Amino acid sequence: MIRFLKNNTLALLLLLAGCTNKTAILPLPFINQPDFTPEWISPSDSNYSTIHQIPNFSFTNQDNQSVTEKTVDGKIYVANFIFTRCGSICPKMTANMGILQKKFKEDKDVIFLSHSVTPEMDSVAALRRYANQKDIISGKWHLLTGNKDEIYRLAKQQYFAGDTLGYYQTGNEFLHTENFILVDKHRRIRGVYNGTLPIEMDRLIDDIGTLKLEDD
């Protein structure tokens, strides 16, 4: 009887220890403001239906294919803003986006969008050359060109790209930002990361994993 009680007590202690050590997965916040203030909003909150959402868009990728909001429908994606002739932060960002591409190469639910901020120079042919140079996989990672005003409007007004004042700029100022923006399956911003830092890719990979656990 004593041995039975000891064995059961030990089992209970092990069970409690397991429960205590189990790490709860916290949901990612939503980004609704240009200053990137995180907000934790649950489906039961009255303002859940008003969470900021990336609107419809239409650009052209390196394969001369149209990329719209339908392309990202039901997918998690990471967006950034670069230009192929950039010699400062863009090569670092492209290398780090390559880390993400390699990690999620076989995951059809995750894609990447890199918008050119100099679309007048980054033609489809230029983007195709850049894609070949950087081993960018067609259909997984889209390099986008199109109307400059539309790209800048989307970047500053919707992705809050650039510094915290970007939202309030007139639209003519040159856009040069290191931000990677994580967007969920409903086109809502869930995180912002420094795209020049490889260590930030670890955090981004973890956060993509957290998003994949969310109910649709």
N, C-alpha and C positions, 0 to 999 in steps of 0.2 A: 504494500500500500504506500509506504514511504517513497519507494522507488518510483511508483506510478505518479505520485504528486510531484516529485522532483522533475520527472521527465515532462510532465504537462506544464509545470511552472516555467521550465526552460523554453519549451515551445512557445508559450505565451509571451515570454520576454523577447524571444527572437522575432516574433510577429510584430510586437509593439515597436521594436527597434527598426524593423523594416518600414513600418508606417511612418515613423519619425524621420527616417533618412530619405524618404521618397521626396524628390524635388517636384514641386508643383510647377506646371508650365503656365506662365502668366501670358495673357493675351497681349498683342502688340497695340500700341495706341494709334489713334488717327491724327493726321496732320491736317488741320483745317484753316490755318492762318499763315501768312507770309513769314512770320517770325519762328516758324517750326515748333510752336508750343505743342507738346504731346497732350492728347486728350483721350482718356479711357472712357469709352461710351459703350454701354451694353445695349443689346436689342430691345430691352424693356424700357430704355430711356425715351422720353418724348421727342428728343432731338435726333434720334438715330436715323430717321429718314432724311435728315437735312445735312448729313455728313458730306463734305466737299468731295466731288467726283470729277475726274478728268472728262471733259466733254468730247463729242465726236471730232474726229480729225481725219485728214487724208493727205498722205505723202507718198513718195516713190522711193523704193529701196534700190540696192546695188544691182539687183537683177531686173530692174525696170518693171517691178511689180508694184501695184497699189497696196499700201499698208494703211488700214483704217482702224477704227475702234472695233470692227468685227474681227480683225486679226488677233486682238488681245482678249476677245470675249471669253470669259471663263478661265483665263490664264493669269498667273502671277508674272509680273515683268519688272525689269529694272530699266530705268530710263536715264540717259545722260545727254550732255551737249558738248560736241567737239568740232574740230575742223581738221581736215587731212593735212594741211600745211603747218599746223601748230607744232612748235618745237619745244614747248615748255611743259605744261601739265598734261596735254592730251596723250603723248606716248605712255605716260605712267597709267593714265586712266584706261587706255586701251589694253595695256598689259594686264591690268587688274580685272577688267571685264573678261579678258581671256581666261583668267582663273575661274570665274563664275561659269563661263561657257563650258570649260572642261569638267567642272563639278556636275553640271546639270545637262550634260550633252545628251543623255538618253532620256531625260525627263521632258515629256511633251507638254507638261503643264507650266513650264518656266521658259520665258523667252527674254530677249534683250533688245532695246531700241536706243540707238545712238543717233541723235539729230545733228545735222550739220548747221553751225551758226554762220557759215559762209556759203550758202547754197548757190550763190552766183558763181562760185568757183568750183564747188563740189558737185559736178555733174554726175549722172549715173555712171558714166565711164570712169570718172575719177574715183568714185566710191567702189567700183568694181576692182580697180587696181589696188586700192587700199585694202579691200577685203582679201584679195589674194596675198598681199604682202603680210597680213596679220593672221592668216589662217582662220578667217571668220567663216563660220558655217552658214550657208544660205538656209533660210527658214528658221534658224535658231536665233541668229543675231542680225537684226535689220539695221543697215546704215541708211539714214533717211535724208532726202533732199526735197525741196519744194519751194513754195512761196515764202520769202524771207519774213514778211510781215506776219504771216500765219504762224511760222515757227517761233518767232519772238513773242508773239501774243500768247501762244500756248505755254512757252517756257516761263514767262514772267507772271502771267495772270493765273495760270492753272497749276504748274509745277512749282511755282515760287522759286524758280531757279535764280542763281546769282546770289548776291548778298541780301540781307533782309530788306534793303531798300528797293530791290529789283521790281517788286510788285508795283511800286509807285512811279517807276521811270516811264518816260514817254514812249519808249519802244525803239528809239533810234540808237541808244547807247549799245556799244558792243557787248555781247554776252560772253562771258568767260568764267565758267564756274567748275569747281572740282566735284560738285555734288553728284552722287548716285541716288536716285529716288526709287524706293521700293513701292510698288503699286499692287494692290490685291486683285482678286478675280472680279471685283465690282468696280474697278478703276478708282479706288480710293487710296490715298497716300498713307503708307503705314510706317515709313522710316526714311531717314536721310543720312547719308554716309559720306565720308571723305574718300573720294575715288582714287586719290593718289597714294593711299596708304594700304599696303597689302594686309596689315592686321585688321583693317576695317572689313575686309572681305570675309574674314572668319565670322565676324558679328553678323554680316549680311547673310551669309550662308545659314547661320543658326536661325536668323529671323525668317528666312524663306521656309525653313523647316517648320517653324511655329505656324506660319500662315497655312501651310499645307494641312495642318491638323484642324483648322477651323471648319465649322460647318458652313456649307454654302448658303 
